[in-house]
Amino acid sequence: MNLPAVRSLGKRIRESSGLQVLLLTGPTVGWLLLFFLVPLAMVVLVSFGQRGDAGQVIYDWTLENYTRLADSLYLRIFARSLMIALVNTALCLLFGYPLAYFIARQRHRWRSTLLLLVLIPFWTNFLVRTYAWIIILRKTGLINALLQGLGLIAQPLQLFPSSGAVTLGLFYGYLPFMVLPLYAAIERLDFSLVEAAQDLGANALQAFRRIVLPLTAPGILAGSIIVFIPSIGAYVTPELLGGAKTSMIGNVLQQQFLTVRNWPFGSAMGLILMLIVLAATLVYMRRGGRAL
């Protein structure tokens, strides 16, 4: 085969490969453009506008919506949302890791059953499960009735609405999101490495800290991110369990878009929230991963 024929054949192969790549990636790229980048660009565009008298968006390109976020009221709401999300993530990790470890160490026939028990709450709507916590935490609820029946309290406790109730509701709702990636990481762990460390003189705590924890770090990072992101933007749980004094950023966003109809300010707030989540995630992945 002469040189021109070889070049022609190579060109046809490259064109065929390029067409295959385009066919494989085209639907995904189109989906991202249509349902992610285009809506995001619209939100950025609206965030620089102003609210009209009738609630319409006036595009006069102002930074007022972003400077308004520096008000102490919104800073407190952002700080409260961030704190509740961090506390919920820590609680889910604290309780989820031992549970995932326990499930991963069981015999294979029991693992599926235990994982099914973890997933059963997902069979019920999240809103219904949140309303169940209202029944449990209210003054005439199960907890107060039990404590009064045992004679431990004379008057019902104010458990709801409160920030503690919000944290409890988020913890209950997002704990499975922590358990599942942790289980996947622990289940793949080669426990012969732990036995080898113990044979070399390491106690159980040292083996866990130097062997198990670093090797399951990807599961910890994945679970923490999956729990933190929806927690900081939660709406249903703080709306039902928190009351007006414990509003989170998700509740304020809902008010701006549906009640106040100030779409420019709501868009600016949503973009700032997205940047906070992105920054916190990057910091956790870089520093948290090295710490583990």
CYANA upper distance limits for C-alpha pairs under 8 A (distance plus 0.5 A):
  1 MET  CA      5 ALA  CA      6.89
  1 MET  CA      6 VAL  CA      7.26
  2 ASN  CA      6 VAL  CA      6.96
  3 LEU  CA      7 ARG  CA      6.76
  4 PRO  CA      8 SER  CA      6.58
  5 ALA  CA      9 LEU  CA      6.58
  6 VAL  CA     10 GLY  CA      6.66
  7 ARG  CA     11 LYS  CA      6.62
  8 SER  CA     12 ARG  CA      6.80
  9 LEU  CA     13 ILE  CA      6.79
 10 GLY  CA     14 ARG  CA      6.70
 11 LYS  CA     15 GLU  CA      6.65
 12 ARG  CA     16 SER  CA      6.52
 13 ILE  CA     17 SER  CA      6.57
 14 ARG  CA     18 GLY  CA      6.55
 15 GLU  CA     19 LEU  CA      6.67
 16 SER  CA     20 GLN  CA      6.75
 17 SER  CA     21 VAL  CA      6.71
 18 GLY  CA     22 LEU  CA      6.65
 19 LEU  CA     23 LEU  CA      6.64
 20 GLN  CA     24 LEU  CA      6.64
 21 VAL  CA     25 THR  CA      6.47
 21 VAL  CA     26 GLY  CA      8.44
 22 LEU  CA     26 GLY  CA      5.76
 23 LEU  CA     27 PRO  CA      7.92
 24 LEU  CA     28 THR  CA      8.41
 25 THR  CA     29 VAL  CA      6.55
 26 GLY  CA     30 GLY  CA      6.45
 27 PRO  CA     31 TRP  CA      6.51
 28 THR  CA     32 LEU  CA      6.75
 29 VAL  CA     33 LEU  CA      6.64
 30 GLY  CA     34 LEU  CA      6.53
 31 TRP  CA     35 PHE  CA      6.37
 31 TRP  CA     36 PHE  CA      8.16
 32 LEU  CA     36 PHE  CA      5.55
 32 LEU  CA     37 LEU  CA      6.83
 33 LEU  CA     37 LEU  CA      5.34
 33 LEU  CA     38 VAL  CA      6.38
 34 LEU  CA     38 VAL  CA      6.06
 34 LEU  CA     39 PRO  CA      8.02
 35 PHE  CA     39 PRO  CA      6.79
 36 PHE  CA     40 LEU  CA      6.51
 37 LEU  CA     41 ALA  CA      6.50
 38 VAL  CA     42 MET  CA      6.76
 39 PRO  CA     43 VAL  CA      6.76
 40 LEU  CA     44 VAL  CA      6.77
 41 ALA  CA     45 LEU  CA      6.63
 42 MET  CA     46 VAL  CA      6.63
 43 VAL  CA     47 SER  CA      6.58
 43 VAL  CA    267 SER  CA      6.04
 43 VAL  CA    268 ALA  CA      8.36
 43 VAL  CA    271 LEU  CA      8.32
 44 VAL  CA     48 PHE  CA      7.50
 44 VAL  CA    267 SER  CA      7.49
 44 VAL  CA    268 ALA  CA      7.90
 44 VAL  CA    271 LEU  CA      7.93
 45 LEU  CA     49 GLY  CA      7.77
 46 VAL  CA     57 VAL  CA      7.65
 46 VAL  CA     59 TYR  CA      7.78
 46 VAL  CA    263 TRP  CA      7.57
 46 VAL  CA    264 PRO  CA      5.64
 46 VAL  CA    267 SER  CA      7.00
 47 SER  CA     65 ASN  CA      7.37
 47 SER  CA    263 TRP  CA      7.97
 47 SER  CA    264 PRO  CA      4.77
 47 SER  CA    265 PHE  CA      6.69
 47 SER  CA    266 GLY  CA      7.96
 47 SER  CA    267 SER  CA      5.38
 47 SER  CA    268 ALA  CA      5.23
 48 PHE  CA     59 TYR  CA      7.47
 48 PHE  CA     60 ASP  CA      7.84
 48 PHE  CA     61 TRP  CA      5.35
 48 PHE  CA     62 THR  CA      5.69
 48 PHE  CA     63 LEU  CA      6.58
 48 PHE  CA     64 GLU  CA      8.40
 48 PHE  CA     65 ASN  CA      7.56
 48 PHE  CA    264 PRO  CA      6.97
 48 PHE  CA    268 ALA  CA      8.17
 49 GLY  CA     57 VAL  CA      6.76
 49 GLY  CA     58 ILE  CA      5.89
 49 GLY  CA     59 TYR  CA      4.81
 49 GLY  CA     60 ASP  CA      5.96
 49 GLY  CA     61 TRP  CA      5.82
 49 GLY  CA     62 THR  CA      6.58
 49 GLY  CA    264 PRO  CA      6.02
 50 GLN  CA     57 VAL  CA      6.24
 50 GLN  CA     58 ILE  CA      5.51
 50 GLN  CA     59 TYR  CA      6.88
 50 GLN  CA     60 ASP  CA      7.32
 50 GLN  CA     61 TRP  CA      8.44
 50 GLN  CA     62 THR  CA      7.89
 50 GLN  CA     65 ASN  CA      8.36
 50 GLN  CA    262 ASN  CA      8.40
 50 GLN  CA    264 PRO  CA      6.24
 50 GLN  CA    265 PHE  CA      8.25
 51 ARG  CA     55 GLY  CA      6.13
 51 ARG  CA     56 GLN  CA      6.30
 51 ARG  CA     57 VAL  CA      5.56
 51 ARG  CA     58 ILE  CA      6.53
 51 ARG  CA    261 ARG  CA      8.37
 51 ARG  CA    262 ASN  CA      6.06
 51 ARG  CA    263 TRP  CA      7.44
 51 ARG  CA    264 PRO  CA      6.97
 52 GLY  CA     56 GLN  CA      5.45
 52 GLY  CA     57 VAL  CA      6.39
 52 GLY  CA     58 ILE  CA      6.52
 55 GLY  CA    260 VAL  CA      8.45
 55 GLY  CA    261 ARG  CA      5.93
 55 GLY  CA    262 ASN  CA      6.90
 55 GLY  CA    263 TRP  CA      8.48
 56 GLN  CA    261 ARG  CA      8.45
 57 VAL  CA    263 TRP  CA      7.47
 57 VAL  CA    264 PRO  CA      7.41
 63 LEU  CA     67 THR  CA      6.87
 64 GLU  CA     68 ARG  CA      6.45
 65 ASN  CA     69 LEU  CA      7.33
 65 ASN  CA    264 PRO  CA      7.26
 65 ASN  CA    265 PHE  CA      5.47
 65 ASN  CA    268 ALA  CA      6.63
 66 TYR  CA     70 ALA  CA      8.01
 66 TYR  CA    265 PHE  CA      8.07
 66 TYR  CA    268 ALA  CA      6.54
 66 TYR  CA    269 MET  CA      8.05
 67 THR  CA     71 ASP  CA      8.40
 69 LEU  CA     74 TYR  CA      6.32
 69 LEU  CA     75 LEU  CA      7.45
 69 LEU  CA    269 MET  CA      7.74
 70 ALA  CA     74 TYR  CA      7.41
 70 ALA  CA     75 LEU  CA      6.84
 71 ASP  CA     75 LEU  CA      6.79
 72 SER  CA     76 ARG  CA      6.57
 73 LEU  CA     77 ILE  CA      6.99
 74 TYR  CA     78 PHE  CA      6.62
 75 LEU  CA     79 ALA  CA      6.56
 76 ARG  CA     80 ARG  CA      6.44
 77 ILE  CA     81 SER  CA      6.58
 77 ILE  CA    247 SER  CA      7.51
 77 ILE  CA    248 MET  CA      6.31
 77 ILE  CA    249 ILE  CA      6.60
 78 PHE  CA     82 LEU  CA      6.62
 78 PHE  CA    248 MET  CA      7.71
 78 PHE  CA    249 ILE  CA      6.67
 79 ALA  CA     83 MET  CA      6.57
 80 ARG  CA     84 ILE  CA      6.60
 80 ARG  CA    246 THR  CA      8.40
 80 ARG  CA    248 MET  CA      7.25
 81 SER  CA     85 ALA  CA      6.59
 81 SER  CA    232 ILE  CA      5.85
 81 SER  CA    233 GLY  CA      8.02
 81 SER  CA    248 MET  CA      5.66
 81 SER  CA    249 ILE  CA      6.73
 82 LEU  CA     86 LEU  CA      6.63
 82 LEU  CA    232 ILE  CA      6.34
 83 MET  CA     87 VAL  CA      6.59
 84 ILE  CA     88 ASN  CA      6.51
 84 ILE  CA    167 THR  CA      6.93
 84 ILE  CA    231 SER  CA      8.14
 84 ILE  CA    232 ILE  CA      7.75
 85 ALA  CA     89 THR  CA      6.59
 85 ALA  CA    228 PHE  CA      6.11
 85 ALA  CA    229 ILE  CA      8.41
 85 ALA  CA    231 SER  CA      5.44
 85 ALA  CA    232 ILE  CA      5.41
 86 LEU  CA     90 ALA  CA      6.65
 86 LEU  CA    228 PHE  CA      7.18
 87 VAL  CA     91 LEU  CA      6.63
 87 VAL  CA    167 THR  CA      8.10
 88 ASN  CA     92 CYS  CA      6.56
 88 ASN  CA    167 THR  CA      6.59
 88 ASN  CA    170 LEU  CA      7.11
 88 ASN  CA    171 PHE  CA      6.13
 88 ASN  CA    227 VAL  CA      8.37
 88 ASN  CA    228 PHE  CA      8.11
 88 ASN  CA    231 SER  CA      7.90
 89 THR  CA     93 LEU  CA      6.66
 89 THR  CA    171 PHE  CA      8.39
 89 THR  CA    224 SER  CA      6.42
 89 THR  CA    227 VAL  CA      6.40
 89 THR  CA    228 PHE  CA      6.21
 90 ALA  CA     94 LEU  CA      6.50
 91 LEU  CA     95 PHE  CA      6.65
 91 LEU  CA     96 GLY  CA      8.45
 91 LEU  CA    171 PHE  CA      7.45
 92 CYS  CA     96 GLY  CA      5.78
 92 CYS  CA     97 TYR  CA      8.49
 92 CYS  CA    171 PHE  CA      6.69
 92 CYS  CA    174 TYR  CA      7.91
 92 CYS  CA    175 LEU  CA      5.74
 92 CYS  CA    178 MET  CA      6.76
 92 CYS  CA    227 VAL  CA      8.45
 93 LEU  CA     97 TYR  CA      6.13
 93 LEU  CA    178 MET  CA      7.08
 93 LEU  CA    220 ILE  CA      8.03
 93 LEU  CA    223 GLY  CA      8.35
 93 LEU  CA    224 SER  CA      7.68
 94 LEU  CA     98 PRO  CA      7.93
 95 PHE  CA     99 LEU  CA      7.05
 96 GLY  CA    100 ALA  CA      6.48
 96 GLY  CA    175 LEU  CA      7.00
 96 GLY  CA    176 PRO  CA      8.23
 96 GLY  CA    178 MET  CA      6.52
 96 GLY  CA    179 VAL  CA      5.54
 96 GLY  CA    182 LEU  CA      8.21
 97 TYR  CA    101 TYR  CA      6.50
 97 TYR  CA    178 MET  CA      8.41
 97 TYR  CA    179 VAL  CA      7.17
 97 TYR  CA    182 LEU  CA      6.99
 98 PRO  CA    102 PHE  CA      6.49
 99 LEU  CA    103 ILE  CA      6.75
 99 LEU  CA    179 VAL  CA      7.57
100 ALA  CA    104 ALA  CA      6.60
100 ALA  CA    179 VAL  CA      5.90
100 ALA  CA    180 LEU  CA      7.78
100 ALA  CA    182 LEU  CA      6.44
100 ALA  CA    183 TYR  CA      5.22
100 ALA  CA    186 ILE  CA      7.96
101 TYR  CA    105 ARG  CA      6.73
101 TYR  CA    182 LEU  CA      8.32
101 TYR  CA    183 TYR  CA      7.10
101 TYR  CA    186 ILE  CA      6.93
102 PHE  CA    106 GLN  CA      7.13
103 ILE  CA    111 ARG  CA      6.30
103 ILE  CA    114 LEU  CA      7.05
103 ILE  CA    115 LEU  CA      8.01
103 ILE  CA    183 TYR  CA      7.77
104 ALA  CA    111 ARG  CA      7.32
104 ALA  CA    183 TYR  CA      6.58
104 ALA  CA    186 ILE  CA      6.85
104 ALA  CA    187 GLU  CA      5.63
105 ARG  CA    187 GLU  CA      8.17
106 GLN  CA    110 TRP  CA      6.77
106 GLN  CA    111 ARG  CA      6.66
107 ARG  CA    111 ARG  CA      6.99
108 HIS  CA    112 SER  CA      7.81
109 ARG  CA    113 THR  CA      7.97
110 TRP  CA    114 LEU  CA      6.76
111 ARG  CA    115 LEU  CA      6.56
112 SER  CA    116 LEU  CA      6.53
113 THR  CA    117 LEU  CA      6.89
114 LEU  CA    118 VAL  CA      6.96
115 LEU  CA    119 LEU  CA      6.80
116 LEU  CA    120 ILE  CA      6.55
117 LEU  CA    121 PRO  CA      8.49
118 VAL  CA    176 PRO  CA      6.70
119 LEU  CA    123 TRP  CA      7.98
119 LEU  CA    176 PRO  CA      7.35
120 ILE  CA    124 THR  CA      8.28
122 PHE  CA    126 PHE  CA      7.96
124 THR  CA    128 VAL  CA      7.41
124 THR  CA    129 ARG  CA      7.35
125 ASN  CA    129 ARG  CA      6.94
126 PHE  CA    130 THR  CA      6.73
126 PHE  CA    173 GLY  CA      7.91
127 LEU  CA    131 TYR  CA      6.81
127 LEU  CA    236 VAL  CA      7.59
128 VAL  CA    132 ALA  CA      6.83
129 ARG  CA    133 TRP  CA      7.27
130 THR  CA    134 ILE  CA      7.40
130 THR  CA    169 GLY  CA      7.13
130 THR  CA    236 VAL  CA      8.41
130 THR  CA    237 THR  CA      7.01
130 THR  CA    240 LEU  CA      7.90
130 THR  CA    241 LEU  CA      8.36
131 TYR  CA    135 ILE  CA      7.25
131 TYR  CA    240 LEU  CA      7.95
132 ALA  CA    136 ILE  CA      6.92
133 TRP  CA    137 LEU  CA      6.43
133 TRP  CA    169 GLY  CA      7.61
133 TRP  CA    241 LEU  CA      8.47
134 ILE  CA    138 ARG  CA      6.25
134 ILE  CA    141 GLY  CA      8.31
134 ILE  CA    160 PHE  CA      7.73
134 ILE  CA    240 LEU  CA      8.28
134 ILE  CA    241 LEU  CA      7.33
135 ILE  CA    140 THR  CA      8.43
135 ILE  CA    141 GLY  CA      5.82
135 ILE  CA    142 LEU  CA      7.67
136 ILE  CA    141 GLY  CA      5.14
136 ILE  CA    142 LEU  CA      5.32
136 ILE  CA    143 ILE  CA      6.62
137 LEU  CA    141 GLY  CA      5.92
137 LEU  CA    142 LEU  CA      7.35
137 LEU  CA    143 ILE  CA      6.77
137 LEU  CA    144 ASN  CA      7.91
137 LEU  CA    159 LEU  CA      6.12
137 LEU  CA    160 PHE  CA      6.24
137 LEU  CA    165 ALA  CA      8.24
138 ARG  CA    142 LEU  CA      8.47
138 ARG  CA    144 ASN  CA      8.14
138 ARG  CA    158 GLN  CA      7.92
138 ARG  CA    159 LEU  CA      6.96
138 ARG  CA    160 PHE  CA      6.03
138 ARG  CA    161 PRO  CA      8.50
139 LYS  CA    144 ASN  CA      6.57
139 LYS  CA    156 PRO  CA      5.90
139 LYS  CA    157 LEU  CA      6.92
139 LYS  CA    158 GLN  CA      7.06
139 LYS  CA    159 LEU  CA      7.89
139 LYS  CA    160 PHE  CA      8.19
140 THR  CA    144 ASN  CA      6.87
140 THR  CA    145 ALA  CA      6.89
140 THR  CA    156 PRO  CA      8.02
141 GLY  CA    145 ALA  CA      6.56
142 LEU  CA    146 LEU  CA      6.53
143 ILE  CA    147 LEU  CA      6.69
144 ASN  CA    148 GLN  CA      6.49
144 ASN  CA    156 PRO  CA      6.01
144 ASN  CA    157 LEU  CA      6.99
145 ALA  CA    149 GLY  CA      6.42
145 ALA  CA    156 PRO  CA      8.39
146 LEU  CA    150 LEU  CA      6.74
147 LEU  CA    151 GLY  CA      6.77
147 LEU  CA    152 LEU  CA      5.85
147 LEU  CA    153 ILE  CA      6.49
148 GLN  CA    152 LEU  CA      6.40
148 GLN  CA    153 ILE  CA      5.78
148 GLN  CA    154 ALA  CA      6.79
148 GLN  CA    155 GLN  CA      7.99
148 GLN  CA    156 PRO  CA      7.92
159 LEU  CA    164 GLY  CA      8.06
159 LEU  CA    165 ALA  CA      7.13
160 PHE  CA    165 ALA  CA      6.56
160 PHE  CA    241 LEU  CA      6.84
160 PHE  CA    242 GLY  CA      7.74
161 PRO  CA    165 ALA  CA      6.93
161 PRO  CA    166 VAL  CA      8.49
161 PRO  CA    240 LEU  CA      8.42
161 PRO  CA    241 LEU  CA      5.61
161 PRO  CA    242 GLY  CA      5.26
161 PRO  CA    243 GLY  CA      6.03
162 SER  CA    166 VAL  CA      7.06
162 SER  CA    241 LEU  CA      7.15
162 SER  CA    242 GLY  CA      5.38
162 SER  CA    243 GLY  CA      7.41
162 SER  CA    245 LYS  CA      8.40
162 SER  CA    246 THR  CA      7.24
163 SER  CA    167 THR  CA      6.73
163 SER  CA    238 PRO  CA      8.49
163 SER  CA    241 LEU  CA      8.38
163 SER  CA    242 GLY  CA      6.20
163 SER  CA    246 THR  CA      6.33
164 GLY  CA    168 LEU  CA      6.60
165 ALA  CA    169 GLY  CA      6.56
165 ALA  CA    241 LEU  CA      6.24
165 ALA  CA    242 GLY  CA      7.09
166 VAL  CA    170 LEU  CA      6.67
166 VAL  CA    237 THR  CA      6.49
166 VAL  CA    238 PRO  CA      5.90
166 VAL  CA    241 LEU  CA      5.90
166 VAL  CA    242 GLY  CA      6.00
167 THR  CA    171 PHE  CA      6.49
168 LEU  CA    172 TYR  CA      6.65
169 GLY  CA    173 GLY  CA      6.60
169 GLY  CA    237 THR  CA      6.76
169 GLY  CA    241 LEU  CA      8.07
170 LEU  CA    174 TYR  CA      6.44
170 LEU  CA    231 SER  CA      7.32
170 LEU  CA    237 THR  CA      7.20
171 PHE  CA    175 LEU  CA      6.15
174 TYR  CA    178 MET  CA      7.47
174 TYR  CA    227 VAL  CA      6.55
175 LEU  CA    179 VAL  CA      6.87
175 LEU  CA    227 VAL  CA      8.29
176 PRO  CA    180 LEU  CA      6.61
177 PHE  CA    181 PRO  CA      7.70
177 PHE  CA    223 GLY  CA      6.77
177 PHE  CA    226 ILE  CA      7.04
177 PHE  CA    227 VAL  CA      6.81
178 MET  CA    182 LEU  CA      6.86
178 MET  CA    220 ILE  CA      8.32
178 MET  CA    222 ALA  CA      8.50
178 MET  CA    223 GLY  CA      4.85
178 MET  CA    224 SER  CA      7.13
178 MET  CA    226 ILE  CA      7.79
178 MET  CA    227 VAL  CA      7.07
179 VAL  CA    183 TYR  CA      6.42
179 VAL  CA    223 GLY  CA      7.80
180 LEU  CA    184 ALA  CA      6.77
180 LEU  CA    223 GLY  CA      8.21
181 PRO  CA    185 ALA  CA      6.78
181 PRO  CA    219 GLY  CA      5.53
181 PRO  CA    220 ILE  CA      7.92
181 PRO  CA    222 ALA  CA      6.98
181 PRO  CA    223 GLY  CA      6.14
182 LEU  CA    186 ILE  CA      6.60
182 LEU  CA    216 THR  CA      7.73
182 LEU  CA    219 GLY  CA      5.09
182 LEU  CA    220 ILE  CA      6.57
182 LEU  CA    223 GLY  CA      7.16
183 TYR  CA    187 GLU  CA      6.25
183 TYR  CA    219 GLY  CA      8.19
184 ALA  CA    188 ARG  CA      6.99
184 ALA  CA    219 GLY  CA      7.59
185 ALA  CA    189 LEU  CA      7.15
185 ALA  CA    215 LEU  CA      8.36
185 ALA  CA    216 THR  CA      5.77
185 ALA  CA    217 ALA  CA      8.48
185 ALA  CA    218 PRO  CA      7.49
185 ALA  CA    219 GLY  CA      5.64
186 ILE  CA    212 VAL  CA      8.45
186 ILE  CA    216 THR  CA      6.44
186 ILE  CA    219 GLY  CA      8.35
189 LEU  CA    212 VAL  CA      8.11
189 LEU  CA    215 LEU  CA      7.60
189 LEU  CA    216 THR  CA      7.97
190 ASP  CA    194 VAL  CA      8.33
191 PHE  CA    195 GLU  CA      7.06
192 SER  CA    196 ALA  CA      6.61
193 LEU  CA    197 ALA  CA      6.72
193 LEU  CA    211 ILE  CA      7.71
194 VAL  CA    198 GLN  CA      6.76
194 VAL  CA    207 ALA  CA      6.39
194 VAL  CA    208 PHE  CA      8.14
194 VAL  CA    211 ILE  CA      6.96
194 VAL  CA    212 VAL  CA      7.87
195 GLU  CA    199 ASP  CA      6.63
196 ALA  CA    200 LEU  CA      6.84
197 ALA  CA    201 GLY  CA      7.12
197 ALA  CA    202 ALA  CA      6.04
197 ALA  CA    207 ALA  CA      6.57
197 ALA  CA    211 ILE  CA      8.48
198 GLN  CA    202 ALA  CA      5.08
198 GLN  CA    203 ASN  CA      6.49
198 GLN  CA    204 ALA  CA      7.76
198 GLN  CA    207 ALA  CA      7.26
202 ALA  CA    206 GLN  CA      6.11
202 ALA  CA    207 ALA  CA      6.34
203 ASN  CA    207 ALA  CA      6.62
204 ALA  CA    208 PHE  CA      6.63
205 LEU  CA    209 ARG  CA      6.62
206 GLN  CA    210 ARG  CA      6.45
206 GLN  CA    211 ILE  CA      8.50
207 ALA  CA    211 ILE  CA      5.88
207 ALA  CA    212 VAL  CA      7.29
208 PHE  CA    212 VAL  CA      5.20
208 PHE  CA    213 LEU  CA      6.37
209 ARG  CA    213 LEU  CA      5.82
209 ARG  CA    214 PRO  CA      7.80
210 ARG  CA    214 PRO  CA      6.95
211 ILE  CA    215 LEU  CA      6.78
212 VAL  CA    216 THR  CA      6.60
213 LEU  CA    217 ALA  CA      6.56
213 LEU  CA    292 LEU  CA      7.30
214 PRO  CA    292 LEU  CA      6.02
216 THR  CA    220 ILE  CA      7.06
217 ALA  CA    221 LEU  CA      6.63
217 ALA  CA    289 GLY  CA      7.26
217 ALA  CA    292 LEU  CA      6.83
218 PRO  CA    222 ALA  CA      6.56
218 PRO  CA    289 GLY  CA      8.43
219 GLY  CA    223 GLY  CA      6.43
220 ILE  CA    224 SER  CA      6.47
221 LEU  CA    225 ILE  CA      6.66
221 LEU  CA    284 TYR  CA      8.26
221 LEU  CA    285 MET  CA      7.17
221 LEU  CA    288 GLY  CA      8.31
221 LEU  CA    289 GLY  CA      7.74
222 ALA  CA    226 ILE  CA      6.63
223 GLY  CA    227 VAL  CA      6.65
224 SER  CA    228 PHE  CA      6.37
225 ILE  CA    229 ILE  CA      6.56
225 ILE  CA    281 THR  CA      7.08
226 ILE  CA    230 PRO  CA      7.65
227 VAL  CA    231 SER  CA      6.65
228 PHE  CA    232 ILE  CA      6.73
229 ILE  CA    233 GLY  CA      7.33
229 ILE  CA    277 VAL  CA      6.95
230 PRO  CA    234 ALA  CA      6.28
232 ILE  CA    248 MET  CA      8.28
232 ILE  CA    249 ILE  CA      8.01
232 ILE  CA    250 GLY  CA      8.34
232 ILE  CA    277 VAL  CA      8.46
233 GLY  CA    248 MET  CA      7.93
233 GLY  CA    249 ILE  CA      6.72
233 GLY  CA    250 GLY  CA      5.44
233 GLY  CA    273 LEU  CA      8.46
234 ALA  CA    238 PRO  CA      7.48
234 ALA  CA    248 MET  CA      7.76
234 ALA  CA    249 ILE  CA      8.22
234 ALA  CA    250 GLY  CA      6.02
234 ALA  CA    251 ASN  CA      8.34
235 TYR  CA    239 GLU  CA      6.46
235 TYR  CA    248 MET  CA      7.77
235 TYR  CA    249 ILE  CA      8.41
235 TYR  CA    250 GLY  CA      5.28
235 TYR  CA    251 ASN  CA      5.89
236 VAL  CA    240 LEU  CA      6.68
237 THR  CA    241 LEU  CA      6.22
237 THR  CA    242 GLY  CA      7.75
238 PRO  CA    242 GLY  CA      4.98
238 PRO  CA    243 GLY  CA      7.36
238 PRO  CA    246 THR  CA      7.34
238 PRO  CA    247 SER  CA      6.62
238 PRO  CA    248 MET  CA      7.11
238 PRO  CA    251 ASN  CA      8.04
239 GLU  CA    243 GLY  CA      6.66
239 GLU  CA    244 ALA  CA      8.45
239 GLU  CA    247 SER  CA      7.47
239 GLU  CA    251 ASN  CA      7.17
242 GLY  CA    246 THR  CA      5.58
242 GLY  CA    247 SER  CA      7.11
243 GLY  CA    247 SER  CA      7.15
247 SER  CA    251 ASN  CA      6.47
247 SER  CA    252 VAL  CA      7.71
248 MET  CA    252 VAL  CA      7.19
249 ILE  CA    253 LEU  CA      6.67
250 GLY  CA    254 GLN  CA      6.81
251 ASN  CA    255 GLN  CA      6.84
252 VAL  CA    256 GLN  CA      6.70
253 LEU  CA    257 PHE  CA      6.79
253 LEU  CA    266 GLY  CA      6.05
253 LEU  CA    269 MET  CA      7.72
253 LEU  CA    270 GLY  CA      7.64
254 GLN  CA    258 LEU  CA      6.32
254 GLN  CA    259 THR  CA      7.83
255 GLN  CA    259 THR  CA      5.24
255 GLN  CA    260 VAL  CA      6.41
255 GLN  CA    261 ARG  CA      8.12
256 GLN  CA    260 VAL  CA      5.41
256 GLN  CA    261 ARG  CA      5.94
256 GLN  CA    262 ASN  CA      5.65
256 GLN  CA    263 TRP  CA      6.91
256 GLN  CA    265 PHE  CA      7.66
256 GLN  CA    266 GLY  CA      5.80
257 PHE  CA    261 ARG  CA      5.25
257 PHE  CA    262 ASN  CA      6.39
257 PHE  CA    263 TRP  CA      5.89
257 PHE  CA    266 GLY  CA      6.69
262 ASN  CA    266 GLY  CA      6.74
263 TRP  CA    267 SER  CA      6.39
264 PRO  CA    268 ALA  CA      6.78
265 PHE  CA    269 MET  CA      6.68
266 GLY  CA    270 GLY  CA      6.60
267 SER  CA    271 LEU  CA      6.72
268 ALA  CA    272 ILE  CA      6.77
269 MET  CA    273 LEU  CA      6.67
270 GLY  CA    274 MET  CA      6.68
271 LEU  CA    275 LEU  CA      6.75
272 ILE  CA    276 ILE  CA      6.69
273 LEU  CA    277 VAL  CA      6.71
274 MET  CA    278 LEU  CA      6.62
275 LEU  CA    279 ALA  CA      6.50
276 ILE  CA    280 ALA  CA      6.52
277 VAL  CA    281 THR  CA      6.52
278 LEU  CA    282 LEU  CA      6.70
279 ALA  CA    283 VAL  CA      6.66
280 ALA  CA    284 TYR  CA      6.56
281 THR  CA    285 MET  CA      6.58
282 LEU  CA    286 ARG  CA      6.68
283 VAL  CA    287 ARG  CA      6.32
283 VAL  CA    288 GLY  CA      7.84
284 TYR  CA    288 GLY  CA      5.23
284 TYR  CA    289 GLY  CA      7.53
285 MET  CA    289 GLY  CA      5.92
286 ARG  CA    290 ARG  CA      6.98
287 ARG  CA    291 ALA  CA      6.64
288 GLY  CA    292 LEU  CA      6.75
